[in-house]
Amino acid sequence: MKLSCLQENLNRGLSLVGRAAAVRTTLPITNNVLLATDEGRLKLVATNLELAVSCWLGAKVEEEGSITLPAKLLTEFVSTLPADKIDMALTPNGKTLNLKCARFEARISGMDAKEFPPIPQIQDGIVAKVDLAALKQAISQVVFAAASSESRPVLTGVNAEFEGKTLTLASADGFRLAVHKLTLTQEVEQKCVVIVPARTMAEVSRLAGDQQDETVEIRVNSRNSQILFKFKDIEIVSQLVMGSFPQYSQLVPQSTDTRVVVDISQFLRATKTASIFARDGSGIVRLIVTPGDDITPGKLSVSASAEEVGEDIGEIDAIVEGDGAKIAFNGKYLTDLLSILKEQQIALEVTTPSSPGVFKPVGSDKYLHVIMPMFVQW
């Protein structure tokens, strides 16, 4: 293998694939990144056997070849080089790569590319296409609600339901539920429901931020065991979580006694302030909804207290429909939700203090968020 490419391109490529490389593993080669020539370009691949990221870079290829090098070492070395051309050449034994950039030169020992785990090729199954910006927004609004504990593996993923021209993403951790519906640009031929690991979704969102593509191609194999996200120069292949996601529609109350609409930025500020006091009070943030009258507007009171610290009460104007209401939530869940919304206002629907609270951005019917209440003494 003998080729040259720009330092900034190689640095960017390594940063894209590097996070997929294994950190702790019984298979040492998965700590490496694969460098291979591919139709006049340089291909970089990293995998931890559950997730694989491939990236193609522009390069001047003189001799074909491939090698795997330690991902962390190579990434750190390339990131310190000047913005210049990097010349790479394999030694005759094929186990060492010489790199030269300006007045810097290095020899890095690697492992044979033939030992690198094969990356699955997904040719069969369903194919869908979706707008890149819409997918990124959808992922950001659901991935944080997935469970981090492995006690229920299906909850560590994002449920993806492809049907017609709609993709519905949902995640839940037992205390909250996030559901986002987005429109596909290419209709799927048959309904398909799979659970994508939350880490994979987060990686797709991260890589999407670096792309100029307008659409993303998504493929799910016929056995519903693997999924592919395909950008212009990047491919992400992931194993899927086996199992059935809970019937989350049953968690959403079908009726409401109180609906309150507030400004998201004001609600977030009041929640963050209350959360400072809630840290010593089991994280409990209390919400009290007071309807307005002909003269005064309605209001939402956001408060928290802890015996040894004190208490905090913040009030914000609100449009209230229905009766007054009281409900308490975990402050972190409120902050997580309000921090990722781009809309100006949010509606909170409350039935009783012991029923789930339903949050919906005003002016959008794509997103729904449910938080289970905390039981407190009023």
ZAMITI-469153 format. One record per residue (C-alpha): residue in three letters; x, y, z; residue number from 1. Coordinates in Angstrom, 3 decimals. Example, Ala and Ser with C-alpha at 12.3 -4.5 7.8 and 13.67 -1.06 7.14 Angstrom:
site residu->ALA, xx->12.300, yy->-4.500, zz->7.800, num->1
site residu->SER, xx->13.670, yy->-1.060, zz->7.140, num->2
end
This chain:
site residu->MET, xx->0.000, yy->0.000, zz->0.000, num->1
site residu->LYS, xx->1.307, yy->3.389, zz->-0.985, num->2
site residu->LEU, xx->-0.802, yy->6.545, zz->-0.990, num->3
site residu->SER, xx->-1.044, yy->10.168, zz->0.110, num->4
site residu->CYS, xx->-3.892, yy->12.261, zz->1.535, num->5
site residu->LEU, xx->-4.398, yy->15.521, zz->3.369, num->6
site residu->GLN, xx->-3.839, yy->15.610, zz->7.130, num->7
site residu->GLU, xx->-7.167, yy->17.366, zz->7.761, num->8
site residu->ASN, xx->-9.065, yy->14.696, zz->5.819, num->9
site residu->LEU, xx->-7.360, yy->11.789, zz->7.610, num->10
site residu->ASN, xx->-7.800, yy->13.498, zz->10.972, num->11
site residu->ARG, xx->-11.505, yy->14.009, zz->10.298, num->12
site residu->GLY, xx->-11.944, yy->10.430, zz->9.099, num->13
site residu->LEU, xx->-10.253, yy->8.964, zz->12.166, num->14
site residu->SER, xx->-12.406, yy->11.095, zz->14.462, num->15
site residu->LEU, xx->-15.523, yy->9.795, zz->12.673, num->16
site residu->VAL, xx->-14.718, yy->6.090, zz->12.930, num->17
site residu->GLY, xx->-12.538, yy->6.058, zz->16.057, num->18
site residu->ARG, xx->-15.372, yy->5.956, zz->18.594, num->19
site residu->ALA, xx->-16.519, yy->2.613, zz->17.174, num->20
site residu->ALA, xx->-13.217, yy->0.943, zz->18.010, num->21
site residu->ALA, xx->-13.333, yy->-1.359, zz->21.027, num->22
site residu->VAL, xx->-11.724, yy->-0.168, zz->24.275, num->23
site residu->ARG, xx->-11.875, yy->-3.266, zz->26.443, num->24
site residu->THR, xx->-12.010, yy->-6.452, zz->24.440, num->25
site residu->THR, xx->-10.786, yy->-10.041, zz->24.314, num->26
site residu->LEU, xx->-10.162, yy->-9.576, zz->20.570, num->27
site residu->PRO, xx->-7.176, yy->-7.170, zz->20.331, num->28
site residu->ILE, xx->-7.614, yy->-6.385, zz->16.635, num->29
site residu->THR, xx->-10.886, yy->-4.567, zz->17.393, num->30
site residu->ASN, xx->-8.745, yy->-1.939, zz->19.143, num->31
site residu->ASN, xx->-7.392, yy->-1.174, zz->15.666, num->32
site residu->VAL, xx->-8.681, yy->0.826, zz->12.726, num->33
site residu->LEU, xx->-8.550, yy->-0.721, zz->9.271, num->34
site residu->LEU, xx->-6.881, yy->1.323, zz->6.512, num->35
site residu->ALA, xx->-7.484, yy->-0.013, zz->3.006, num->36
site residu->THR, xx->-7.461, yy->1.289, zz->-0.558, num->37
site residu->ASP, xx->-10.861, yy->1.105, zz->-2.247, num->38
site residu->GLU, xx->-11.441, yy->2.235, zz->-5.841, num->39
site residu->GLY, xx->-8.970, yy->5.096, zz->-5.693, num->40
site residu->ARG, xx->-9.936, yy->6.207, zz->-2.181, num->41
site residu->LEU, xx->-8.774, yy->5.450, zz->1.365, num->42
site residu->LYS, xx->-11.253, yy->3.470, zz->3.431, num->43
site residu->LEU, xx->-11.207, yy->3.606, zz->7.245, num->44
site residu->VAL, xx->-13.149, yy->1.085, zz->9.330, num->45
site residu->ALA, xx->-13.521, yy->0.566, zz->13.088, num->46
site residu->THR, xx->-15.732, yy->-1.917, zz->14.926, num->47
site residu->ASN, xx->-16.453, yy->-3.293, zz->18.386, num->48
site residu->LEU, xx->-18.387, yy->-6.238, zz->16.855, num->49
site residu->GLU, xx->-21.736, yy->-4.629, zz->17.766, num->50
site residu->LEU, xx->-21.232, yy->-1.393, zz->15.841, num->51
site residu->ALA, xx->-19.072, yy->-0.718, zz->12.775, num->52
site residu->VAL, xx->-18.351, yy->2.640, zz->11.139, num->53
site residu->SER, xx->-16.795, yy->2.929, zz->7.679, num->54
site residu->CYS, xx->-15.563, yy->6.145, zz->6.080, num->55
site residu->TRP, xx->-14.120, yy->6.902, zz->2.639, num->56
site residu->LEU, xx->-11.568, yy->9.692, zz->2.042, num->57
site residu->GLY, xx->-10.111, yy->11.226, zz->-1.074, num->58
site residu->ALA, xx->-6.527, yy->10.040, zz->-1.637, num->59
site residu->LYS, xx->-3.868, yy->9.622, zz->-4.314, num->60
site residu->VAL, xx->-3.349, yy->5.858, zz->-4.459, num->61
site residu->GLU, xx->-0.146, yy->4.535, zz->-6.015, num->62
site residu->GLU, xx->-0.269, yy->0.953, zz->-4.710, num->63
site residu->GLU, xx->-3.241, yy->-1.019, zz->-3.378, num->64
site residu->GLY, xx->-3.076, yy->-2.585, zz->0.079, num->65
site residu->SER, xx->-4.427, yy->-2.679, zz->3.619, num->66
site residu->ILE, xx->-3.352, yy->-2.837, zz->7.277, num->67
site residu->THR, xx->-4.851, yy->-2.324, zz->10.736, num->68
site residu->LEU, xx->-3.244, yy->0.078, zz->13.212, num->69
site residu->PRO, xx->-3.986, yy->0.927, zz->16.878, num->70
site residu->ALA, xx->-6.900, yy->3.398, zz->16.645, num->71
site residu->LYS, xx->-6.018, yy->5.533, zz->19.673, num->72
site residu->LEU, xx->-2.324, yy->5.854, zz->18.796, num->73
site residu->LEU, xx->-2.957, yy->6.675, zz->15.132, num->74
site residu->THR, xx->-5.680, yy->9.215, zz->15.928, num->75
site residu->GLU, xx->-3.552, yy->11.037, zz->18.502, num->76
site residu->PHE, xx->-0.526, yy->11.092, zz->16.213, num->77
site residu->VAL, xx->-2.365, yy->12.380, zz->13.136, num->78
site residu->SER, xx->-4.176, yy->15.078, zz->15.159, num->79
site residu->THR, xx->-0.816, yy->16.632, zz->16.154, num->80
site residu->LEU, xx->0.558, yy->16.826, zz->12.611, num->81
site residu->PRO, xx->0.604, yy->20.075, zz->10.598, num->82
site residu->ALA, xx->-2.040, yy->20.693, zz->7.940, num->83
site residu->ASP, xx->-0.048, yy->19.196, zz->5.084, num->84
site residu->LYS, xx->0.058, yy->16.121, zz->2.865, num->85
site residu->ILE, xx->0.627, yy->12.756, zz->4.575, num->86
site residu->ASP, xx->2.493, yy->10.061, zz->2.655, num->87
site residu->MET, xx->1.805, yy->6.476, zz->3.757, num->88
site residu->ALA, xx->3.602, yy->3.337, zz->2.668, num->89
site residu->LEU, xx->3.601, yy->-0.248, zz->3.917, num->90
site residu->THR, xx->6.934, yy->-1.891, zz->4.638, num->91
site residu->PRO, xx->7.760, yy->-5.033, zz->2.579, num->92
site residu->ASN, xx->6.677, yy->-7.344, zz->5.421, num->93
site residu->GLY, xx->3.214, yy->-5.689, zz->5.432, num->94
site residu->LYS, xx->3.156, yy->-5.297, zz->9.234, num->95
site residu->THR, xx->4.373, yy->-1.685, zz->9.602, num->96
site residu->LEU, xx->3.126, yy->1.566, zz->8.085, num->97
site residu->ASN, xx->5.478, yy->4.478, zz->7.445, num->98
site residu->LEU, xx->3.844, yy->7.908, zz->7.712, num->99
site residu->LYS, xx->5.528, yy->11.136, zz->6.648, num->100
site residu->CYS, xx->4.082, yy->14.648, zz->6.934, num->101
site residu->ALA, xx->6.220, yy->17.766, zz->6.422, num->102
site residu->ARG, xx->9.201, yy->17.232, zz->8.769, num->103
site residu->PHE, xx->7.497, yy->14.557, zz->10.880, num->104
site residu->GLU, xx->7.899, yy->10.846, zz->10.301, num->105
site residu->ALA, xx->6.651, yy->7.771, zz->12.134, num->106
site residu->ARG, xx->6.612, yy->3.983, zz->11.836, num->107
site residu->ILE, xx->3.562, yy->2.300, zz->13.381, num->108
site residu->SER, xx->3.321, yy->-1.453, zz->13.832, num->109
site residu->GLY, xx->-0.032, yy->-3.022, zz->13.015, num->110
site residu->MET, xx->-1.799, yy->-6.317, zz->12.380, num->111
site residu->ASP, xx->-2.745, yy->-8.084, zz->9.155, num->112
site residu->ALA, xx->-5.980, yy->-6.740, zz->7.650, num->113
site residu->LYS, xx->-7.093, yy->-10.317, zz->6.922, num->114
site residu->GLU, xx->-7.632, yy->-10.805, zz->10.665, num->115
site residu->PHE, xx->-9.978, yy->-7.816, zz->10.907, num->116
site residu->PRO, xx->-13.632, yy->-8.850, zz->11.522, num->117
site residu->PRO, xx->-15.699, yy->-8.784, zz->8.302, num->118
site residu->ILE, xx->-18.218, yy->-5.926, zz->8.166, num->119
site residu->PRO, xx->-21.773, yy->-7.141, zz->7.378, num->120
site residu->GLN, xx->-23.179, yy->-6.225, zz->3.979, num->121
site residu->ILE, xx->-26.933, yy->-5.610, zz->4.113, num->122
site residu->GLN, xx->-28.396, yy->-6.268, zz->0.676, num->123
site residu->ASP, xx->-31.839, yy->-7.711, zz->1.475, num->124
site residu->GLY, xx->-34.667, yy->-6.497, zz->3.712, num->125
site residu->ILE, xx->-36.397, yy->-3.112, zz->3.760, num->126
site residu->VAL, xx->-34.989, yy->0.151, zz->2.412, num->127
site residu->ALA, xx->-36.102, yy->3.589, zz->3.629, num->128
site residu->LYS, xx->-34.888, yy->7.133, zz->3.023, num->129
site residu->VAL, xx->-35.337, yy->10.049, zz->5.388, num->130
site residu->ASP, xx->-34.337, yy->13.699, zz->5.531, num->131
site residu->LEU, xx->-31.053, yy->14.072, zz->7.420, num->132
site residu->ALA, xx->-32.074, yy->17.111, zz->9.524, num->133
site residu->ALA, xx->-35.403, yy->15.486, zz->10.458, num->134
site residu->LEU, xx->-33.682, yy->12.256, zz->11.547, num->135
site residu->LYS, xx->-31.130, yy->14.127, zz->13.638, num->136
site residu->GLN, xx->-33.863, yy->16.096, zz->15.411, num->137
site residu->ALA, xx->-35.913, yy->12.940, zz->16.022, num->138
site residu->ILE, xx->-32.940, yy->11.089, zz->17.513, num->139
site residu->SER, xx->-32.083, yy->14.022, zz->19.805, num->140
site residu->GLN, xx->-35.638, yy->14.017, zz->21.163, num->141
site residu->VAL, xx->-35.824, yy->10.312, zz->22.015, num->142
site residu->VAL, xx->-32.350, yy->8.848, zz->22.635, num->143
site residu->PHE, xx->-31.853, yy->10.460, zz->26.071, num->144
site residu->ALA, xx->-34.950, yy->8.694, zz->27.433, num->145
site residu->ALA, xx->-33.567, yy->5.191, zz->26.791, num->146
site residu->ALA, xx->-32.552, yy->3.151, zz->29.833, num->147
site residu->SER, xx->-28.886, yy->2.901, zz->30.775, num->148
site residu->SER, xx->-29.342, yy->-0.191, zz->32.941, num->149
site residu->GLU, xx->-29.007, yy->-3.572, zz->31.235, num->150
site residu->SER, xx->-31.643, yy->-5.161, zz->33.496, num->151
site residu->ARG, xx->-34.192, yy->-4.839, zz->30.672, num->152
site residu->PRO, xx->-32.169, yy->-4.904, zz->27.421, num->153
site residu->VAL, xx->-35.082, yy->-3.849, zz->25.180, num->154
site residu->LEU, xx->-35.275, yy->-0.522, zz->27.033, num->155
site residu->THR, xx->-31.621, yy->0.278, zz->26.268, num->156
site residu->GLY, xx->-32.583, yy->0.783, zz->22.635, num->157
site residu->VAL, xx->-34.810, yy->3.001, zz->20.517, num->158
site residu->ASN, xx->-37.857, yy->1.287, zz->19.034, num->159
site residu->ALA, xx->-38.035, yy->2.069, zz->15.301, num->160
site residu->GLU, xx->-41.280, yy->1.330, zz->13.468, num->161
site residu->PHE, xx->-41.257, yy->1.692, zz->9.680, num->162
site residu->GLU, xx->-44.718, yy->1.722, zz->8.112, num->163
site residu->GLY, xx->-45.703, yy->3.323, zz->4.819, num->164
site residu->LYS, xx->-44.135, yy->6.781, zz->4.753, num->165
site residu->THR, xx->-43.810, yy->7.081, zz->8.536, num->166
site residu->LEU, xx->-40.930, yy->6.257, zz->10.859, num->167
site residu->THR, xx->-41.847, yy->6.282, zz->14.553, num->168
site residu->LEU, xx->-39.007, yy->6.361, zz->17.084, num->169
site residu->ALA, xx->-39.764, yy->5.625, zz->20.736, num->170
site residu->SER, xx->-37.688, yy->5.128, zz->23.880, num->171
site residu->ALA, xx->-38.520, yy->4.544, zz->27.532, num->172
site residu->ASP, xx->-36.691, yy->3.756, zz->30.752, num->173
site residu->GLY, xx->-39.650, yy->2.891, zz->32.985, num->174
site residu->PHE, xx->-40.034, yy->6.459, zz->34.278, num->175
site residu->ARG, xx->-40.439, yy->8.417, zz->31.033, num->176
site residu->LEU, xx->-41.410, yy->7.852, zz->27.414, num->177
site residu->ALA, xx->-40.424, yy->9.801, zz->24.291, num->178
site residu->VAL, xx->-42.129, yy->9.302, zz->20.909, num->179
site residu->HIS, xx->-41.258, yy->11.116, zz->17.668, num->180
site residu->LYS, xx->-42.890, yy->10.555, zz->14.263, num->181
site residu->LEU, xx->-41.187, yy->11.649, zz->11.072, num->182
site residu->THR, xx->-42.003, yy->11.334, zz->7.392, num->183
site residu->LEU, xx->-39.912, yy->9.138, zz->5.125, num->184
site residu->THR, xx->-38.882, yy->10.430, zz->1.697, num->185
site residu->GLN, xx->-39.091, yy->6.880, zz->0.357, num->186
site residu->GLU, xx->-41.958, yy->4.646, zz->1.403, num->187
site residu->VAL, xx->-41.139, yy->1.182, zz->2.780, num->188
site residu->GLU, xx->-42.648, yy->-1.831, zz->1.045, num->189
site residu->GLN, xx->-43.628, yy->-3.598, zz->4.260, num->190
site residu->LYS, xx->-44.009, yy->-2.773, zz->7.939, num->191
site residu->CYS, xx->-40.895, yy->-3.367, zz->10.014, num->192
site residu->VAL, xx->-40.327, yy->-2.930, zz->13.757, num->193
site residu->VAL, xx->-36.820, yy->-3.169, zz->15.263, num->194
site residu->ILE, xx->-34.965, yy->-1.973, zz->18.367, num->195
site residu->VAL, xx->-31.791, yy->-0.010, zz->17.624, num->196
site residu->PRO, xx->-29.219, yy->0.339, zz->20.446, num->197
site residu->ALA, xx->-29.315, yy->3.862, zz->21.885, num->198
site residu->ARG, xx->-25.546, yy->4.126, zz->21.443, num->199
site residu->THR, xx->-25.935, yy->3.463, zz->17.717, num->200
site residu->MET, xx->-28.595, yy->6.169, zz->17.458, num->201
site residu->ALA, xx->-26.387, yy->8.646, zz->19.309, num->202
site residu->GLU, xx->-23.517, yy->7.820, zz->16.946, num->203
site residu->VAL, xx->-25.758, yy->8.319, zz->13.895, num->204
site residu->SER, xx->-26.778, yy->11.729, zz->15.240, num->205
site residu->ARG, xx->-23.145, yy->12.688, zz->15.893, num->206
site residu->LEU, xx->-21.995, yy->11.653, zz->12.425, num->207
site residu->ALA, xx->-25.012, yy->13.319, zz->10.794, num->208
site residu->GLY, xx->-23.825, yy->16.676, zz->12.097, num->209
site residu->ASP, xx->-20.731, yy->16.400, zz->9.907, num->210
site residu->GLN, xx->-22.599, yy->15.585, zz->6.693, num->211
site residu->GLN, xx->-23.881, yy->17.750, zz->3.868, num->212
site residu->ASP, xx->-26.237, yy->15.069, zz->2.556, num->213
site residu->GLU, xx->-29.926, yy->15.827, zz->2.332, num->214
site residu->THR, xx->-31.134, yy->12.263, zz->2.848, num->215
site residu->VAL, xx->-30.008, yy->9.153, zz->4.728, num->216
site residu->GLU, xx->-30.607, yy->5.639, zz->3.458, num->217
site residu->ILE, xx->-31.653, yy->3.106, zz->6.106, num->218
site residu->ARG, xx->-31.616, yy->-0.645, zz->5.504, num->219
site residu->VAL, xx->-32.800, yy->-3.420, zz->7.828, num->220
site residu->ASN, xx->-31.889, yy->-6.986, zz->6.866, num->221
site residu->SER, xx->-34.576, yy->-9.609, zz->6.340, num->222
site residu->ARG, xx->-33.850, yy->-11.294, zz->9.696, num->223
site residu->ASN, xx->-34.279, yy->-7.980, zz->11.572, num->224
site residu->SER, xx->-30.879, yy->-8.526, zz->13.195, num->225
site residu->GLN, xx->-28.820, yy->-5.710, zz->11.622, num->226
site residu->ILE, xx->-29.383, yy->-2.134, zz->10.468, num->227
site residu->LEU, xx->-27.405, yy->0.099, zz->8.087, num->228
site residu->PHE, xx->-27.361, yy->3.909, zz->8.002, num->229
site residu->LYS, xx->-25.776, yy->5.116, zz->4.767, num->230
site residu->PHE, xx->-24.512, yy->8.664, zz->4.168, num->231
site residu->LYS, xx->-22.526, yy->9.838, zz->1.151, num->232
site residu->ASP, xx->-19.090, yy->8.809, zz->2.473, num->233
site residu->ILE, xx->-19.995, yy->7.063, zz->5.742, num->234
site residu->GLU, xx->-21.749, yy->3.805, zz->6.593, num->235
site residu->ILE, xx->-22.842, yy->2.656, zz->10.056, num->236
site residu->VAL, xx->-23.791, yy->-0.987, zz->10.569, num->237
site residu->SER, xx->-25.168, yy->-2.121, zz->13.913, num->238
site residu->GLN, xx->-26.530, yy->-5.213, zz->15.553, num->239
site residu->LEU, xx->-30.136, yy->-4.821, zz->16.714, num->240
site residu->VAL, xx->-31.555, yy->-5.544, zz->20.162, num->241
site residu->MET, xx->-33.590, yy->-8.732, zz->20.153, num->242
site residu->GLY, xx->-36.962, yy->-8.702, zz->21.938, num->243
site residu->SER, xx->-40.281, yy->-6.868, zz->21.952, num->244
site residu->PHE, xx->-40.634, yy->-3.250, zz->23.003, num->245
site residu->PRO, xx->-43.467, yy->-2.519, zz->25.491, num->246
site residu->GLN, xx->-46.847, yy->-1.385, zz->24.138, num->247
site residu->TYR, xx->-46.139, yy->2.223, zz->25.051, num->248
site residu->SER, xx->-49.432, yy->3.639, zz->23.727, num->249
site residu->GLN, xx->-51.093, yy->2.292, zz->26.889, num->250
site residu->LEU, xx->-48.946, yy->4.666, zz->29.001, num->251
site residu->VAL, xx->-50.425, yy->7.785, zz->27.403, num->252
site residu->PRO, xx->-53.574, yy->9.028, zz->29.200, num->253
site residu->GLN, xx->-56.501, yy->9.330, zz->26.797, num->254
site residu->SER, xx->-58.131, yy->12.240, zz->28.623, num->255
site residu->THR, xx->-56.996, yy->15.274, zz->30.598, num->256
site residu->ASP, xx->-58.481, yy->17.560, zz->33.240, num->257
site residu->THR, xx->-55.923, yy->20.354, zz->32.943, num->258
site residu->ARG, xx->-53.870, yy->21.706, zz->30.062, num->259
site residu->VAL, xx->-51.265, yy->24.371, zz->30.704, num->260
site residu->VAL, xx->-49.186, yy->26.131, zz->28.021, num->261
site residu->VAL, xx->-45.956, yy->27.883, zz->29.046, num->262
site residu->ASP, xx->-42.842, yy->29.394, zz->27.481, num->263
site residu->ILE, xx->-40.160, yy->26.688, zz->27.258, num->264
site residu->SER, xx->-37.194, yy->28.936, zz->28.132, num->265
site residu->GLN, xx->-38.951, yy->30.307, zz->31.238, num->266
site residu->PHE, xx->-40.033, yy->26.808, zz->32.288, num->267
site residu->LEU, xx->-36.469, yy->25.512, zz->31.839, num->268
site residu->ARG, xx->-34.991, yy->28.354, zz->33.905, num->269
site residu->ALA, xx->-37.489, yy->27.797, zz->36.721, num->270
site residu->THR, xx->-36.839, yy->24.035, zz->36.643, num->271
site residu->LYS, xx->-33.057, yy->24.441, zz->36.746, num->272
site residu->THR, xx->-33.370, yy->26.835, zz->39.694, num->273
site residu->ALA, xx->-35.667, yy->24.462, zz->41.567, num->274
site residu->SER, xx->-33.387, yy->21.510, zz->40.801, num->275
site residu->ILE, xx->-30.596, yy->23.152, zz->42.830, num->276
site residu->PHE, xx->-32.752, yy->22.748, zz->45.937, num->277
site residu->ALA, xx->-34.198, yy->19.424, zz->44.749, num->278
site residu->ARG, xx->-30.761, yy->17.790, zz->44.860, num->279
site residu->ASP, xx->-31.138, yy->17.377, zz->48.615, num->280
site residu->GLY, xx->-34.815, yy->16.497, zz->48.354, num->281
site residu->SER, xx->-34.806, yy->13.312, zz->46.237, num->282
site residu->GLY, xx->-34.804, yy->15.388, zz->43.050, num->283
site residu->ILE, xx->-38.475, yy->16.293, zz->43.500, num->284
site residu->VAL, xx->-39.764, yy->19.383, zz->41.666, num->285
site residu->ARG, xx->-43.373, yy->20.356, zz->42.414, num->286
site residu->LEU, xx->-45.644, yy->21.983, zz->39.857, num->287
site residu->ILE, xx->-48.826, yy->23.821, zz->40.835, num->288
site residu->VAL, xx->-51.168, yy->25.050, zz->38.081, num->289
site residu->THR, xx->-53.448, yy->27.981, zz->38.936, num->290
site residu->PRO, xx->-56.111, yy->29.054, zz->36.397, num->291
site residu->GLY, xx->-56.427, yy->32.747, zz->35.630, num->292
site residu->ASP, xx->-59.518, yy->34.955, zz->35.503, num->293
site residu->ASP, xx->-60.693, yy->37.935, zz->33.485, num->294
site residu->ILE, xx->-58.012, yy->40.170, zz->35.009, num->295
site residu->THR, xx->-55.004, yy->37.993, zz->35.863, num->296
site residu->PRO, xx->-53.378, yy->35.320, zz->33.670, num->297
site residu->GLY, xx->-52.955, yy->31.734, zz->34.776, num->298
site residu->LYS, xx->-49.680, yy->30.712, zz->36.336, num->299
site residu->LEU, xx->-47.428, yy->27.724, zz->36.848, num->300
site residu->SER, xx->-45.554, yy->27.510, zz->40.133, num->301
site residu->VAL, xx->-42.287, yy->25.515, zz->40.070, num->302
site residu->SER, xx->-40.864, yy->24.720, zz->43.496, num->303
site residu->ALA, xx->-38.528, yy->22.447, zz->45.428, num->304
site residu->SER, xx->-37.541, yy->22.112, zz->49.063, num->305
site residu->ALA, xx->-35.154, yy->20.218, zz->51.302, num->306
site residu->GLU, xx->-35.255, yy->20.330, zz->55.087, num->307
site residu->GLU, xx->-31.596, yy->21.108, zz->55.642, num->308
site residu->VAL, xx->-31.161, yy->23.478, zz->52.696, num->309
site residu->GLY, xx->-34.332, yy->25.504, zz->52.255, num->310
site residu->GLU, xx->-36.852, yy->26.008, zz->49.498, num->311
site residu->ASP, xx->-37.310, yy->27.748, zz->46.170, num->312
site residu->ILE, xx->-40.469, yy->28.885, zz->44.372, num->313
site residu->GLY, xx->-40.605, yy->30.301, zz->40.847, num->314
site residu->GLU, xx->-43.713, yy->31.440, zz->38.976, num->315
site residu->ILE, xx->-44.271, yy->31.802, zz->35.244, num->316
site residu->ASP, xx->-47.284, yy->33.007, zz->33.276, num->317
site residu->ALA, xx->-49.356, yy->30.266, zz->31.701, num->318
site residu->ILE, xx->-52.430, yy->29.683, zz->29.580, num->319
site residu->VAL, xx->-54.549, yy->27.280, zz->31.614, num->320
site residu->GLU, xx->-57.460, yy->25.250, zz->30.297, num->321
site residu->GLY, xx->-59.489, yy->23.344, zz->32.862, num->322
site residu->ASP, xx->-59.085, yy->23.080, zz->36.617, num->323
site residu->GLY, xx->-56.083, yy->23.838, zz->38.811, num->324
site residu->ALA, xx->-53.687, yy->20.948, zz->39.295, num->325
site residu->LYS, xx->-50.739, yy->19.689, zz->41.319, num->326
site residu->ILE, xx->-48.096, yy->17.216, zz->40.189, num->327
site residu->ALA, xx->-44.444, yy->16.455, zz->41.027, num->328
site residu->PHE, xx->-41.678, yy->15.198, zz->38.751, num->329
site residu->ASN, xx->-38.018, yy->14.306, zz->38.924, num->330
site residu->GLY, xx->-36.259, yy->17.598, zz->38.128, num->331
site residu->LYS, xx->-33.656, yy->15.883, zz->35.922, num->332
site residu->TYR, xx->-36.350, yy->14.444, zz->33.660, num->333
site residu->LEU, xx->-37.915, yy->17.888, zz->33.220, num->334
site residu->THR, xx->-34.553, yy->19.505, zz->32.471, num->335
site residu->ASP, xx->-33.596, yy->16.759, zz->29.992, num->336
site residu->LEU, xx->-36.852, yy->17.277, zz->28.095, num->337
site residu->LEU, xx->-36.935, yy->21.079, zz->28.040, num->338
site residu->SER, xx->-33.265, yy->21.323, zz->27.032, num->339
site residu->ILE, xx->-33.733, yy->19.498, zz->23.707, num->340
site residu->LEU, xx->-36.844, yy->21.289, zz->22.417, num->341
site residu->LYS, xx->-36.533, yy->23.989, zz->19.757, num->342
site residu->GLU, xx->-40.133, yy->25.234, zz->19.919, num->343
site residu->GLN, xx->-41.194, yy->28.362, zz->21.822, num->344
site residu->GLN, xx->-43.954, yy->26.842, zz->23.949, num->345
site residu->ILE, xx->-44.874, yy->23.515, zz->25.475, num->346
site residu->ALA, xx->-48.198, yy->22.129, zz->26.674, num->347
site residu->LEU, xx->-48.453, yy->19.999, zz->29.812, num->348
site residu->GLU, xx->-51.552, yy->17.839, zz->30.217, num->349
site residu->VAL, xx->-52.384, yy->16.666, zz->33.742, num->350
site residu->THR, xx->-55.164, yy->14.363, zz->34.953, num->351
site residu->THR, xx->-54.370, yy->13.642, zz->38.612, num->352
site residu->PRO, xx->-51.240, yy->13.981, zz->40.787, num->353
site residu->SER, xx->-50.731, yy->10.224, zz->40.449, num->354
site residu->SER, xx->-51.239, yy->10.014, zz->36.661, num->355
site residu->PRO, xx->-48.488, yy->10.516, zz->34.081, num->356
site residu->GLY, xx->-47.891, yy->14.038, zz->32.804, num->357
site residu->VAL, xx->-48.006, yy->14.437, zz->29.023, num->358
site residu->PHE, xx->-45.809, yy->17.065, zz->27.324, num->359
site residu->LYS, xx->-46.370, yy->18.253, zz->23.743, num->360
site residu->PRO, xx->-44.561, yy->21.081, zz->21.920, num->361
site residu->VAL, xx->-47.095, yy->23.676, zz->20.800, num->362
site residu->GLY, xx->-47.433, yy->23.870, zz->17.029, num->363
site residu->SER, xx->-46.061, yy->20.374, zz->16.377, num->364
site residu->ASP, xx->-47.834, yy->17.022, zz->16.422, num->365
site residu->LYS, xx->-44.627, yy->15.038, zz->15.802, num->366
site residu->TYR, xx->-43.459, yy->14.717, zz->19.386, num->367
site residu->LEU, xx->-44.900, yy->13.371, zz->22.623, num->368
site residu->HIS, xx->-43.186, yy->12.970, zz->25.986, num->369
site residu->VAL, xx->-44.612, yy->11.277, zz->29.073, num->370
site residu->ILE, xx->-43.106, yy->11.497, zz->32.565, num->371
site residu->MET, xx->-44.289, yy->9.419, zz->35.510, num->372
site residu->PRO, xx->-45.117, yy->11.519, zz->38.586, num->373
site residu->MET, xx->-43.410, yy->11.343, zz->41.978, num->374
site residu->PHE, xx->-45.620, yy->10.832, zz->45.000, num->375
site residu->VAL, xx->-45.269, yy->13.634, zz->47.555, num->376
site residu->GLN, xx->-47.065, yy->15.115, zz->50.541, num->377
site residu->TRP, xx->-48.847, yy->18.271, zz->49.509, num->378
end
